[in-house]
Amino acid sequence: AEGREILLLLISDEATIAEVDTHKELMSRLADPRITTEAEAAEIISRVKPMYWATGSIHSSETGSPEMLMELVYRLAVDEGEFIRSIRDNLIVMITPVVEADGRDKQVDVHMAPRLNPDGPNPNRTVYWGQYVYHSNNRDGMQVNLALSRAITGTFLEFNPIVVHDLHESASYLYTSTGRGPYNAWIDPMVISEWNRLAHREVRDMGAFGVPGVYTHDFYDGWTPNYMFWVAHIHNSIGRFYETQAARNASDYILNTNVDREWHRPNTPLRQVVWSIRNNVNLQQSALLIALNEVATNREEYARNFWVKSQRSVAKAHVEGPAAWVFPADDPRPGQQARTLETLQRHGIEVHRTTAPT
């Protein structure tokens, strides 16, 4: 909103990077079964490199994800180990370290002020992040009023990533989203299964590493459709997020917890620990690498699921309706109608003008 750039980095093997536009086109064909036959889809699935998009710091006070994502870009690009190479060879990893670029600068200023001027009248938090918008910038997924919402939605429609993974901070130590219900009726049941598959893989593997406090299920309901990552759900992809223990201003602090052991949280956080931004980065990065490797190893299955969900989405309109909404040409509020249609188009919804009475 204030002119700063929102960055998008693409990481894959060298041959794939040289053919990014080809893979974008293949994913767009999988996204629309009206223009792609079953045979064509099968051929695409066998060779396309799907996109997995990780985004950070839409909430500017959540400071760990930009540090983690920038470090992850480097690891994905240079690590020659089999685990990382499998990700690079089978996926195009999309990374946006900072979604709210305006707010990130403001947040850094707030954290740096007492270091540079210890005795000054320094603020302890920002008044707003973007153009007078604060935490609710992650509630703009339907109206897409904000510049960052339009950038994310437009980029999704350009690349059609099969996963959009938004990184947040609040829980002890790391929550990976599935949903406890009620689930939104427009979420394909396959998505809920994929949520659980990815999350349980992360919880299992992190537990095997001896990492405490990694859990799923309880936190998010699975219904609310106005979050940014819902751009994935309404286009047949997988939207997910983490909540990681906060990095705050990168200073260490004492973290006390009192969490009961439950079926969805078999490995509870420690009662007391010195928490640092390094802990935040390590947990996020390790879990995200597990998820990336899971999708990379099973890329054809996830691509096929994306195709099937796209087919079902088209069939749903034919079978259940409505397949279209009709807007009258003589609407007494043409300006409001035009703005509504413009919003629908930003979501990738097709708008046509009738040539005869309906």
C-alpha positions in Angstrom: 0.0 0.0 0.0 2.9 2.3 0.6 5.0 1.3 -2.4 7.2 -1.4 -0.9 7.8 -4.6 -2.8 6.4 -7.9 -1.9 8.9 -10.5 -2.9 8.3 -13.9 -4.5 11.2 -16.4 -4.7 11.1 -19.6 -6.7 13.4 -22.5 -5.8 13.7 -25.7 -7.8 16.3 -27.6 -9.9 18.0 -25.7 -12.7 16.0 -27.3 -15.5 12.7 -26.6 -13.9 13.5 -23.0 -13.1 14.3 -22.6 -16.8 10.8 -23.9 -17.7 8.7 -22.2 -14.9 6.3 -20.8 -17.5 5.7 -24.3 -18.8 4.8 -25.6 -15.4 2.6 -22.7 -14.7 0.7 -23.5 -17.9 0.4 -27.1 -17.0 -1.0 -26.3 -13.5 -3.5 -23.9 -15.1 -4.7 -26.8 -17.3 -5.1 -29.1 -14.3 -7.1 -26.3 -12.5 -9.7 -26.2 -15.3 -11.1 -29.6 -16.3 -13.3 -27.8 -18.9 -10.3 -27.4 -21.2 -8.4 -30.5 -20.3 -9.3 -34.1 -21.0 -8.6 -37.1 -18.7 -5.9 -38.3 -21.0 -4.2 -34.8 -21.1 -4.5 -34.5 -17.3 -2.8 -37.9 -16.8 0.1 -36.8 -19.0 0.4 -33.5 -17.2 0.3 -35.2 -13.8 3.2 -37.4 -14.8 5.6 -34.5 -15.5 4.4 -31.3 -13.9 6.3 -29.8 -11.0 3.6 -28.5 -8.6 4.1 -25.3 -6.6 4.1 -25.2 -2.7 3.9 -21.6 -1.5 5.0 -20.6 2.0 4.2 -17.0 3.1 5.4 -15.1 6.2 4.6 -12.1 8.4 1.2 -11.0 7.2 1.0 -10.0 10.9 4.0 -7.8 11.3 4.5 -8.4 15.0 5.1 -12.1 14.2 8.8 -11.7 13.5 10.2 -15.2 13.1 8.9 -16.3 9.7 10.9 -13.8 7.6 14.1 -14.9 9.2 13.2 -18.6 8.8 12.1 -18.3 5.2 15.2 -16.4 4.1 17.4 -19.1 5.7 15.2 -21.8 4.1 15.7 -20.3 0.6 19.4 -20.7 1.0 19.2 -24.3 2.3 16.8 -25.3 -0.5 19.1 -23.8 -3.1 22.5 -25.2 -2.0 22.0 -28.3 0.1 22.9 -31.5 -1.8 21.6 -34.0 0.7 19.0 -36.4 -0.6 16.2 -35.0 1.5 16.5 -31.5 0.2 17.4 -32.5 -3.3 14.1 -34.5 -3.5 12.2 -31.3 -2.7 14.2 -29.3 -5.4 13.8 -32.0 -8.0 10.0 -32.5 -7.6 8.5 -29.2 -6.6 8.7 -25.5 -7.3 8.9 -24.0 -3.9 7.4 -20.5 -3.8 8.5 -18.3 -0.9 7.2 -14.8 0.2 9.2 -13.9 3.3 7.1 -10.9 4.2 3.5 -10.4 3.0 2.9 -7.1 4.9 6.1 -5.3 3.7 4.9 -1.9 5.0 4.3 -3.3 8.5 7.6 -5.2 8.6 9.5 -2.0 8.3 7.5 -0.3 11.0 7.9 -3.3 13.3 11.7 -3.3 12.8 11.7 0.4 13.7 9.9 -0.2 16.9 12.3 -3.0 17.9 15.4 -1.0 16.9 14.4 2.3 18.6 15.4 1.4 22.2 18.6 -0.1 21.0 19.6 3.1 19.1 18.1 5.5 21.6 17.8 3.8 25.0 16.6 6.9 26.9 14.1 8.1 24.3 10.3 8.1 24.4 10.2 4.9 22.4 6.9 3.2 21.4 6.5 -0.5 22.3 4.3 -1.4 19.4 3.0 0.0 16.1 -0.3 1.8 15.9 -1.0 0.3 12.5 0.9 -1.7 9.8 -0.4 -0.8 6.4 -2.8 1.9 5.5 -4.4 2.1 8.9 -4.9 -1.7 9.0 -3.7 -3.8 11.9 -4.3 -7.5 12.7 -7.4 -7.6 10.5 -5.3 -7.5 7.3 -5.7 -11.3 7.5 -9.5 -11.0 7.4 -9.6 -9.5 3.9 -9.8 -12.8 2.0 -13.3 -12.1 0.7 -13.3 -8.4 -0.1 -9.7 -8.2 -1.2 -9.5 -4.5 -0.5 -5.9 -4.4 0.5 -2.9 -4.3 -1.8 -1.4 -7.3 -0.2 -4.6 -9.3 -0.6 -4.7 -8.5 -4.3 -1.0 -9.4 -4.7 -1.5 -12.8 -3.0 -4.7 -13.6 -4.9 -3.3 -12.5 -8.2 -0.1 -14.5 -7.7 -2.2 -17.6 -6.7 -4.2 -17.3 -9.9 -1.0 -17.0 -12.0 0.7 -20.1 -10.5 -2.1 -22.3 -9.1 0.0 -23.7 -6.2 -1.3 -26.9 -4.7 -0.5 -25.7 -1.2 -0.6 -22.2 0.3 1.1 -22.3 3.7 0.9 -19.2 5.9 3.1 -18.8 8.9 1.9 -17.2 12.1 3.0 -17.0 15.8 1.0 -17.6 19.0 1.0 -21.2 20.3 3.4 -23.3 22.4 5.4 -24.5 20.7 4.1 -25.3 17.2 0.6 -25.9 16.0 0.0 -27.2 12.5 -3.5 -26.6 11.2 -6.2 -29.1 10.4 -9.4 -28.1 12.0 -11.8 -29.3 14.8 -15.0 -28.2 13.0 -17.5 -27.1 12.1 -16.0 -27.5 8.6 -17.1 -25.1 5.9 -19.5 -27.0 3.5 -17.6 -25.7 0.5 -14.3 -27.3 1.5 -13.9 -30.5 -0.5 -13.6 -33.5 1.9 -10.3 -34.4 0.2 -8.8 -31.2 1.5 -9.7 -32.2 5.1 -8.0 -35.5 4.5 -4.9 -33.7 3.1 -4.8 -31.4 6.1 -4.7 -34.3 8.4 -2.2 -36.2 6.3 0.3 -33.3 6.3 -0.2 -32.3 9.9 0.1 -35.8 11.3 3.3 -36.4 9.3 4.8 -33.3 10.8 3.7 -34.2 14.4 4.9 -37.8 14.0 8.3 -36.8 12.5 9.0 -33.9 14.9 8.1 -36.2 17.8 10.5 -38.8 16.5 13.2 -36.1 16.6 12.4 -35.6 20.2 10.9 -32.1 19.7 8.3 -31.2 22.4 5.1 -29.2 21.9 4.2 -30.0 18.3 0.5 -30.6 17.9 -2.5 -30.3 15.6 -6.4 -30.4 15.6 -7.2 -28.0 18.4 -7.1 -24.3 17.6 -8.6 -23.6 14.2 -12.2 -24.5 13.4 -11.9 -25.2 9.6 -14.8 -23.0 8.7 -13.9 -19.3 8.6 -13.4 -18.3 4.9 -12.0 -14.8 5.2 -8.4 -15.6 6.0 -5.7 -15.0 3.3 -4.8 -18.7 2.9 -8.5 -19.4 1.9 -7.5 -18.3 -1.6 -6.3 -22.0 -1.8 -9.5 -23.5 -0.6 -11.8 -21.7 -3.0 -9.6 -22.8 -5.9 -9.2 -26.5 -5.0 -5.8 -26.3 -3.3 -4.7 -26.9 0.2 -4.6 -23.9 2.6 -2.8 -24.4 5.9 -0.9 -22.5 8.5 1.4 -22.8 11.5 1.2 -21.0 14.9 4.7 -21.0 16.4 5.8 -19.7 19.8 6.5 -16.0 19.3 9.9 -14.7 18.4 9.0 -11.2 19.6 11.9 -8.7 19.3 14.5 -11.5 18.9 15.5 -11.3 22.6 15.5 -14.4 24.8 12.7 -14.7 27.3 11.5 -17.2 30.0 8.5 -19.2 28.7 6.3 -21.0 31.2 3.6 -23.4 30.1 1.1 -25.7 31.8 -0.4 -27.9 29.0 -2.2 -31.2 29.7 -1.4 -34.2 27.5 -4.2 -35.1 25.1 -4.7 -37.4 22.1 -4.0 -34.5 19.7 -1.1 -33.2 21.8 0.8 -36.3 23.0 4.1 -34.4 23.4 3.5 -31.4 25.5 5.8 -28.3 25.8 8.2 -28.1 28.7 7.1 -26.4 31.9 9.8 -23.8 31.6 12.3 -22.9 29.0 14.4 -20.0 27.7 12.8 -19.3 24.4 14.7 -17.6 21.6 14.1 -16.6 18.0 16.4 -19.5 17.0 13.9 -21.9 18.6 11.1 -20.3 16.6 13.1 -20.6 13.3 14.2 -24.2 14.0 10.7 -25.5 14.7 9.1 -23.7 11.7 11.8 -24.7 9.3 12.0 -28.3 10.4 8.2 -28.9 10.2 8.0 -27.1 6.8 10.8 -29.2 5.4 8.9 -32.3 6.5 5.8 -31.1 4.7 7.7 -30.1 1.6 9.4 -33.5 1.4 6.0 -35.2 1.9 4.5 -33.4 -1.1 7.6 -33.8 -3.2 7.8 -37.5 -2.6 4.2 -37.9 -3.5 3.9 -35.1 -6.0 1.9 -37.1 -8.6 -0.7 -38.1 -6.0 -1.1 -34.5 -4.8 -1.3 -33.2 -8.4 -3.9 -35.9 -9.1 -5.9 -34.8 -6.1 -5.8 -31.2 -7.3 -7.2 -32.4 -10.7 -10.0 -34.5 -9.0 -11.0 -31.6 -6.8 -11.1 -29.3 -9.8 -13.4 -31.8 -11.6 -15.6 -32.0 -8.6 -15.8 -28.3 -8.3 -17.2 -28.0 -11.9 -19.5 -30.9 -11.3 -20.9 -29.3 -8.1 -22.2 -26.4 -10.0 -23.9 -28.6 -12.6 -25.4 -31.0 -10.0 -26.2 -28.7 -7.1 -26.1 -25.2 -8.5 -26.1 -22.3 -8.7 -23.8 -22.4 -11.8 -24.2 -18.7 -12.3 -25.7 -15.5 -10.8 -27.5 -13.1 -13.1 -27.0 -9.3 -12.5 -29.6 -7.1 -14.2 -28.4 -4.6 -16.7 -30.7 -1.9 -15.3 -29.5 -2.1 -11.7 -30.4 1.2 -9.9 -27.0 1.1 -8.3 -24.6 0.5 -11.2 -21.6 1.7 -9.3 -22.0 -0.8 -6.5 -22.8 -3.5 -9.0 -19.6 -2.7 -10.9 -17.5 -2.9 -7.7 -19.1 -6.3 -6.8 -18.3 -7.7 -10.3 -14.8 -6.3 -10.0 -14.3 -8.1 -6.7 -15.6 -11.4 -8.2 -13.1 -11.0 -11.0 -10.2 -10.5 -8.6 -11.1 -13.9 -7.2 -10.8 -15.4 -10.7 -14.6 -15.8 -11.0 -15.7 -15.5 -14.6 -18.0 -12.6 -15.5 -19.8 -12.6 -18.9 -22.4 -10.3 -20.5 -25.5 -12.0 -21.9 -26.3 -11.4 -25.6 -30.0 -12.3 -25.3 -32.7 -12.2 -22.6 -32.3 -15.1 -20.1 
